[in-house]
Amino acid sequence: MREYLLTLCITAAVTYLLTGPVRKFAIVAGAMPEIRARDVHREPTPRLGGIAMFFGLCAGLLTADHLTNLGQLFERSNEPRALLSGAALIWLIGVLDDKFEIDALIKLGGQMIAAGVMVMQGLTILWLPVPGVGTVALTQWQGTLLTVALVVITINAVNFVDGLDGLAAGMVCIASAAFFMYAYRIWYSYGIEAAAPATLFAAILMGMCLGFLPHNMHPARIFMGDSGSMLIGLVLAAGAISITGQVDPDSLFGGSERSTVHQMVPVYIPLVMPLTIIAIPAADLILAIVRRTWRGQSPFAADRGHLHHRLLEIGHSHSRAVLIMYFWSALIGFGALAYSVHSASMWIVMSVVILSTLGLVLLLLPRFTPRAPRWAEAVVPPRYRRRRTAPAAAPDASAPVDPESADDHRAPIAAGVSGVNGATAVGPRARLVDRSRSR
């Protein structure tokens, strides 16, 4: 565990220290696109944050290679080298896209090639644990197609969810933390060496996200761009592929320990757990594809219908929308982790139900517009205080209007428009940006 924590800390430190110089480089290189209709930030922000994250990945792998126990992993398995090869290719494509806005089909082809490179070096799905059937061995073509599909889906799911400051990095960090605990338990508790690469990938991914988050929290000073979102999506997929298709389920559920392990880890968890870590990004991806094809648009056409955009439209602030997405990611990821540890406990099921109810209340909070009692107004945010409005005389039409006093008689703004509970919808903002440019 100490070596994993050391690798995580070095990865986070390198990513954090390099993000500042990378931001200056992105500004000089002109990687600051104009604000688009679907964007929620107020001013052009540099991208290319994935450069710092990639060097953090390299630093983490290099550190692990020189450690006593983790160094043996590089001798027994070729998966770390396969990850580095695929990550370098997908990172290069992302850097080019951040700078030159390459076509979506070209990026899709690059993602498939990066997945193919990892497959050629041994990082592929060999078998699947299917409930009620057992272990199903896959042919070479089946394993390759399934691996490429999982990599492409995960990369695009993370890329689609990267729409608010700190959202993608935080959600992937939460998912990788739950996945690290699951993979480490399989490796340490049951002595299955094949789970060690996935554990290392999860630790490095946590370090990449933790090192980048301080620069990316709202208001963000730099965006990770496609060079970062596609990179962390590939690392997340690599860990899921390793733990699903490389760990032999018979080593978990066979032999004299079958009854004990069956009580501790259900037979379907090795298949379900990797899917839960991308549950929300994958749901957002599926909804986006269905929504766009239903409208007759390309699945790659950008819009403002993602889950985080919906949270802004119903009245959540930028920070609260991000925290709500964090909450659901943690609930799904750690809920599946807790269920894998002790599936027979009703307390786990009840806790998930209670937390899900709390999450639904948080989602609908702007609809309720709660008001605190008068004795508590001094300690609650202004949005929850009762508004005291004194009757005012009708203004004289012939009298000159003071601009400052006129602001007090503006019409209320509808929910989802900039200004309500700190929401950051784009309608009025686009006009403000255009007005500032015309000066």
Secondary structure as the mmCIF struct_conf table of DSSP 4:
data_model
#
loop_
_struct_conf.conf_type_id
_struct_conf.id
_struct_conf.beg_label_comp_id
_struct_conf.beg_label_asym_id
_struct_conf.beg_label_seq_id
_struct_conf.end_label_comp_id
_struct_conf.end_label_asym_id
_struct_conf.end_label_seq_id
HELX_RH_AL_P HELX_RH_AL_P1 ARG A 2 ALA A 29
TURN_TY1_P TURN_TY1_P1 GLY A 30 GLY A 30
HELX_LH_PP_P HELX_LH_PP_P1 PRO A 33 ARG A 36
TURN_TY1_P TURN_TY1_P2 ALA A 37 ARG A 38
BEND BEND1 ARG A 42 GLU A 43
TURN_TY1_P TURN_TY1_P3 GLY A 49 GLY A 49
HELX_RH_AL_P HELX_RH_AL_P2 GLY A 50 ASP A 65
TURN_TY1_P TURN_TY1_P4 HIS A 66 HIS A 66
BEND BEND2 LEU A 67 LEU A 67
TURN_TY1_P TURN_TY1_P5 THR A 68 ASN A 69
HELX_RH_AL_P HELX_RH_AL_P3 LEU A 70 ARG A 76
BEND BEND3 ASN A 78 ASN A 78
HELX_RH_AL_P HELX_RH_AL_P4 GLU A 79 PHE A 100
HELX_RH_AL_P HELX_RH_AL_P5 ALA A 104 MET A 120
TURN_TY1_P TURN_TY1_P6 GLN A 121 GLY A 122
BEND BEND4 THR A 124 THR A 124
STRN STRN1 TRP A 127 VAL A 130
TURN_TY1_P TURN_TY1_P7 PRO A 131 VAL A 133
STRN STRN2 GLY A 134 ALA A 137
HELX_RH_AL_P HELX_RH_AL_P6 GLN A 140 VAL A 161
BEND BEND5 LEU A 164 LEU A 164
TURN_TY1_P TURN_TY1_P8 ASP A 165 GLY A 166
HELX_RH_AL_P HELX_RH_AL_P7 LEU A 167 TYR A 190
HELX_RH_3T_P HELX_RH_3T_P1 GLU A 193 ALA A 195
HELX_RH_AL_P HELX_RH_AL_P8 ALA A 196 ASN A 216
BEND BEND6 MET A 217 PRO A 219
HELX_LH_PP_P HELX_LH_PP_P2 ALA A 220 ALA A 220
BEND BEND7 ARG A 221 ARG A 221
HELX_RH_AL_P HELX_RH_AL_P9 GLY A 225 GLY A 245
TURN_TY1_P TURN_TY1_P9 GLN A 246 GLN A 246
BEND BEND8 VAL A 247 VAL A 247
HELX_RH_AL_P HELX_RH_AL_P10 PRO A 249 PHE A 253
BEND BEND9 GLY A 254 GLY A 254
HELX_RH_3T_P HELX_RH_3T_P2 GLY A 255 GLU A 257
HELX_RH_AL_P HELX_RH_AL_P11 ARG A 258 MET A 264
BEND BEND10 VAL A 265 VAL A 265
TURN_TY1_P TURN_TY1_P10 VAL A 267 TYR A 268
HELX_RH_AL_P HELX_RH_AL_P12 ILE A 269 THR A 276
TURN_TY1_P TURN_TY1_P11 ILE A 277 ILE A 278
HELX_RH_AL_P HELX_RH_AL_P13 ALA A 279 TRP A 294
TURN_TY1_P TURN_TY1_P12 ARG A 295 GLY A 296
TURN_TY1_P TURN_TY1_P13 PRO A 299 PHE A 300
BEND BEND11 ARG A 304 ARG A 304
BEND BEND12 HIS A 306 HIS A 306
HELX_RH_AL_P HELX_RH_AL_P14 LEU A 307 GLU A 313
TURN_TY1_P TURN_TY1_P14 ILE A 314 GLY A 315
HELX_RH_AL_P HELX_RH_AL_P15 HIS A 318 VAL A 341
TURN_TY1_P TURN_TY1_P15 SER A 343 ALA A 344
HELX_RH_AL_P HELX_RH_AL_P16 MET A 346 LEU A 363
TURN_TY1_P TURN_TY1_P16 LEU A 364 LEU A 364
HELX_RH_AL_P HELX_RH_AL_P17 LEU A 365 PHE A 368
HELX_RH_3T_P HELX_RH_3T_P3 ARG A 374 VAL A 379
BEND BEND13 VAL A 380 VAL A 380
HELX_RH_3T_P HELX_RH_3T_P4 PRO A 382 TYR A 384
BEND BEND14 ARG A 385 ARG A 385
HELX_LH_PP_P HELX_LH_PP_P3 ARG A 386 ARG A 387
HELX_LH_PP_P HELX_LH_PP_P4 ALA A 393 ASP A 396
TURN_TY1_P TURN_TY1_P17 ALA A 397 SER A 398
BEND BEND15 ALA A 399 ALA A 399
HELX_LH_PP_P HELX_LH_PP_P5 PRO A 400 ASP A 402
HELX_RH_AL_P HELX_RH_AL_P18 PRO A 403 ALA A 406
HELX_RH_3T_P HELX_RH_3T_P5 ASP A 407 HIS A 409
HELX_LH_PP_P HELX_LH_PP_P6 ARG A 410 ALA A 414
TURN_TY1_P TURN_TY1_P18 ALA A 415 GLY A 416
BEND BEND16 VAL A 417 VAL A 417
TURN_TY1_P TURN_TY1_P19 SER A 418 GLY A 419
BEND BEND17 VAL A 420 VAL A 420
TURN_TY1_P TURN_TY1_P20 ASN A 421 GLY A 422
BEND BEND18 VAL A 426 VAL A 426
HELX_RH_AL_P HELX_RH_AL_P19 GLY A 427 SER A 438
#
